[in-house]
Amino acid sequence: MSRGKSICNVLKTIRKQVADANDIKYEPRECDYEGECRGTCPACEAEVKYISQQLDLRRQLGKAVAIVGISAGLSALTASASTPIGIDKNQTPQKPPKTAKQGKTNSTGCENEKVLRVGEVVVQEAIKPDTSEVFGIVEQMPVFRGGQTKLMEYLDKNIKYPKELEQNGVQGRVVVNFVVEKNGSISEVKVIKGLHPLLDKEAARVVSSMPKWMPGKQNGTTVRVKYTLPITFKLK
């Protein structure tokens, strides 16, 4: 395995350990990046961004965040650069036993080997994701049109604080889950951390009324993506 692929696999292991320690749903995907992936390809960066968002959400909810696996990962990275386990550096490499040739041999003397002529390009078709599946992390996450700033402006402009609660002074954060559909519309709105029934209802209303987002993409294909949004209620 190349040095770059070894680093990629170690980083995936670290991300998996961090996710498991913090009850984050995450399954590393097999790296199909062509070339030396050192954890900086679009897919790896998307996984890092997803886990970072989930850790930030835990902090916002007042939950402890556990960071594990770093020392083990560094050890594995060091090992991948040294002599492979079980091989004596002083041992003389032995040639593999010769076997009877089968099939046809081309002009290079290599059996059943495909030789590319200059200018030929081998194109592998990317695996298209199931567009009916709801993803938690994709290479290109969905975005509110105009970005985070416009999203905050939308929430500030459209949230209506219930008059019934003004005298009680109820303030805090409501966390809402929803799905950004392939056409950018919002569906499956659900409050996962409530504050007060009236505030929960208002948060769900505002999210359901949001204009269409720029949808997420996986391998160039538009897909459905689950998104988590904390909404803060403050008396002005």
N, C-alpha and C positions, 0 to 999 in steps of 0.2 A: 504494500500500500504506500502511496506517495506521502511525502511529508505534509502537503496541504490537506489531503483527505484525512490523515491521522488527526490533525488539529481540528478539523470540522467535526469528526466523530467524538472527540473529547469534549468539545464545546456543547454538542448535543446532549452528552451524558450529564454535564454540569447543569444545563438548563432543565433536564428532566428531574434531577435531584432537587433543585430549587423549587420547581413546580410541585413535586410530590410533597415536599416539606411544608408547603403553604396551601395545600388543597386546591391547586390550580389544575384545571383539566388541560392536559397537554400531552400529545404523543408526537415525538420527533418523526418527521417524514424523511424518507430515503433521499439523500442528496443526488439530484440528477444534473447538477451544475457541471458543464463541460470545462475542464481545466482544473487548476489548483485552487480548490475552495478552502480558504483559511477562516471560514466563518464570516465572510464579508459579502457573500452573494445575496441577491435580493430575497431569496427564501429564508436564509439564516437571519438577515436583518429584520425580516417581518416577524420571525419567531421571538427574537430578542425584544422587539417593540411590544408584542402581545404580552409577554411575561412581565415586562416593565409596567405596562398599563394595569395588569392585574395586581401587581405588588403595590402600586400607588393607590389602587382602589382599596386594598386591605388597610393601608395606612389611614386613608380617609374615613374608613369605617371604625377606626380605633383598634384594629387587630394587630397582633404582633407579627413581624415579618422575619422569617428564618432564612438565613443565607448559608447554604451548605455546599459541600462538594468542591470548593475551590482548591483546597490543598491536595485532594485526590486528583483533581484535574491537572494541577501543575506537575505532580509526580508522573502522571501518564504522559504529559507532553515531553518531560525530560527523558522518559524511557523511550519514547518513539524516536528520539534523536540519537540514541546510543545503540550498542550492539543488541540485536534481537535476542529475546530470552531463549535459552536452551541451545545457543550456538557458541561454540568455542572459537574465539578470535584467532587462536593459533592453529586451529584444525585446517588441514588442507582440503579445499573443496573437492568433492568427488563428482566425477562426471556421471550423469544418468546413464543407465544401461541402454544400449542400442536395441531398438525394436524393429521388427520387420516392417518395411514400408507398405502402406496400403493406399490404393487410389492413385490418382495421377499426380505427377510432379511437374510444376511449371518451370519456366526458363530460369528462375532464380534458384532452383534446387530445393525449394520448400514445398512440402506436400500440402495440397489443397489450400494454398495461400492466395488470397485475392490481392492483386497488385493494382494500386490506383495509378492511373496515368496523370501526368502533370495537368492541372486544371480541373480534375475531377473533384467533386465535393460530395461527401456522404451526409445526407440529411436524415436525422431521426425524428419521427413524428412525436410531438409532445403528447403525453397522456392527458386527455381532457377530463376535468373533474365532473362529478355528478352535479348538475346545476340545480337539482331539487334538494340537495343536502344543504343544511344550514351550517356554515363554517364559523369557528371561533377565531381563527387566524388565517389570513391569506397574504399573498405577496403584496397586493395593493389594497389596503384597508379602505372602507368607505369614508367619505369626507363630506361634511356639510358644505354646501356651495358657498364659497367665500372663505372657508377655513374656520379655525377655532374662534377667531375674533368675531366673525359674523354670527356664529352659533351663540356666543355669549350675548351679542346684541339682540338676537331674536328672543332668547329666554328673558332678558331684562325687559324687553318691550311687551311681551305677551303674557308673562305670568301675572295673574291677578290674585293678590293676597285676600283670602276670605275675610269679609268684614266681621264675621262672627268671632274671629280669633284675634282681632286687633287689640281688644282690651286685655286679653289673656297674655299677649306678648309671646306667643309660641313661635320660636325660630329654630332653624336647624336644616339638616340635609335629608333629602329623599333620593334614593337610588333607584333608577329605572332601567330595566332591560327591554330591548326591542330588536327587531330584525329589519335590516335594510335589504329590501327586495332587489331583484335584478334590474328593475326599472327605476330604482332609487326611492320608491315609496316606503312608508313605515308601516310595519305590522307587528302583531304579537307583543303589544306593549304590556309590560308587567312590572309592578312595583316590587322590588326584592328587599328593600329596607325602607320601611315606612316611618313616619313621624307623627302624623295625626290624620285620621280618615279624610278630613277636608283637604289637607295639604297633599295627601297621597293622590286624591282624585284630581286635584288641579295639576299636579306634575304629570300624571298620565294624560290628561287632556291636552296640555301644551305639547307633549312629545307626539301624540297622535296627530296633532294639527300641523306638525312641521312640514315645510315644503320638501320636495324630492331631493335626496342626497345624490352625490356622485357615487354609484355603486362600487363594491369591491370586485377585484379580479384575481383569478388564480390561473396561472399558465395562459394568460391572455384571454381567458373566458370569464364573462360576467357571472357572478355567483351570489347567493344569499349569505349574508353575514350577520351574526349576532353582535350587538353593541351594548355597552353599559355606560350610562350617563348619570352622574350625580347632579342634583339640582338643589341649590341653596335658597332657602326662604329667609329673608331679612326684612324687618320692619324699617321703613324709610322715615 
